[in-house]
Amino acid sequence: MIACSLHWSVPRWIGRGVLLLAALELAGCAPHPARPGPEGVSGPAPSLELARARVVEAARTGMGAPYKWGGDGGPGFDCSGLIQYAYAKVGISVPRTVDRLREAASLVRTDRVRPGDLLFFRIGGDVSHVGMYVGRDRFIHAPSRGRRVTFASLENPYWERHLAAAGNFF
């Protein structure tokens, strides 16, 4: 029998349940439901929650980076560049622009978003901004010229009023 012991602290904005599942899976302690594979082979099902936690963590690595129009990680990011960067870090290829992200994502109800989901905002008449939901009504985004990658709250009336859609690639 393998004993699993984890010692870690978690920022309040990350759901402890999601991070616990991810940590247990990484430690090899989480149960894996079997699923049929090719030619009837069974194996562990990939953890959707783990993938979500990883993409959020990848986006967090961009915190504090300067906004740069067209930026995709190397001295800065624009909003869609941050999303593409985070998903690429976990091995998921996504489109580069806000419009293409919205077209390609599987839409979800805005009141049912989960960490790793994308939030699309209508600013100036068009859907022109994207951020990544991280939990507790917060999202991470590259806001605008002169600013840095940061968190924002959906409880802020500005963002609440401009939220147009949500989607994901999971």
N, C-alpha and C positions, 0 to 999 in steps of 0.2 A: 504494500500500500504506500502510495506517495503522499506525503504531507505537504500541503501548500501553505506557505506563509508569505504574506505581502506586507510591506511597510511603506506607506506613501501618504502624501498629503495632496489634496485636490483643491484647486480654486473653486469658490462657490458657484461660479457660472457653469461649470461642467457638471452634468448629472453624475452623481457618485455611482449610480447603478450602471450607467454606460461604461464608465471608466473601470469599475470593478469587473464587469464582464470582459472587457478588453484585457485587463491585467491577468485575469484568471486564464483566459485563452492563451495569451502569450507565455504564461508559465506552464502551460500544458495541463491545467487543472479543470478546465471547463468541460462539461459534457458536450459531446458532439453528436447530434442526431444523424443517423445514417441516411443517405439518399442514394438512389440508384445512379450509377455512373455509366460510362460507355460499356456496352456489352454486358450489362447487368452487374458491373463491379460497384460495390458500395464503398463509401468513404465519408469523411466528415463534411458536413454542409458548411460553406463559408459563412462567417458571422457578419451579418448585415450591420449589426451594432458596432462591431469592431471596425468595419470599413468606414462607418460614419464618424467614429471617434478619431480615426486616423486622418480623415480629410479635414476635420475641424482643427486638429493639432497642426497639420501642414499649413493651413491658413494662418494659424496663430504665429507661425515662424516669420510671417511678414509684418507682424506688429511693429509699428514705429517707422517702417520704410516710407520714404517720401512718395507722394503722388507724382506719377510721371505719365503723361498721355502716351499710350502705346507701350507702357512699361510692363514687362513680364517677369520681373525678378531681379534684373540686374542693374541698376541702382535704385529702382523703384517699381511701382505698379500703378496701373489704372484699374478700375473696378473689375473688368472682365479678365484682365491679365492675372489678378490675384486668384480668381476662381480657377482659371486654366492651370495656373501654377500648383495650387493645392490639390486639385484632382490628379494632375500628372504625377505628383509625389506619391500617390497611392496606386499608380498604374492605370488610371482611367483617363482616356483621351476625350476631351470635350472641345466644342467650338471656341473660337477666340472672341467674338463680339457679343454684346448684350442681345442683339436681335437673334443671332444664331443660337445662343444658349437657350433663349426662351423657346425658340422653335423646336429644338432638339430634346429639351427636357421633358420628362413625364410630369404633367401638371398635377399638383396636389392642392387641396383646399388650404387657404391661407390660415385658417384656424386649426389646422392639423399638421403644421410644419414640425419637423424633427431636426435635430442637429445634423448638419451637412446638407440640408436642403437649401436651395437658392431662393432668394427673395428679389423680385423684380419691382422696380419703382418707376412710376410715370412722373417725369419731371419735365415741365415745359411742353406738355401735350403728348409726348411720345414716351414709350418705355425706353429709358436711356440709362438706367443705373441698376447694378446688381450687387447683392451682398450675400453672405453665407450665414444662415441661422446657426447659433451655437447653443441655444437653450435659454430658458428664463426670460423670454421676450427680448433677447439681445442678438445682434448680428455683428459680423466683422466685415469691414469694407474699406476700399480706398476712396475716400469721399470726393475730393476735388483738388484742383491746383492750389499749391501753397499749404496743403494739409498732409497728414500722414495716415497710414493704415491704422485704424482704430476700431473700437467697438461703438455701437450706437444702440439705442433702445427703441423697440416698436411702441413703447408707451409714450415716446416723444410725439406730440401731435403732428409735427411735420412729417415724420416717417410713417406714422399711422395713416395720415391723409393721402400720402403718395404711393402706398403699397398697392400694386396692381395685380400681382400674380405670384405664385410659388411653384417650384418644380424641383426635380432631382434626377440623378443619373444612376440610382441604385435599383 
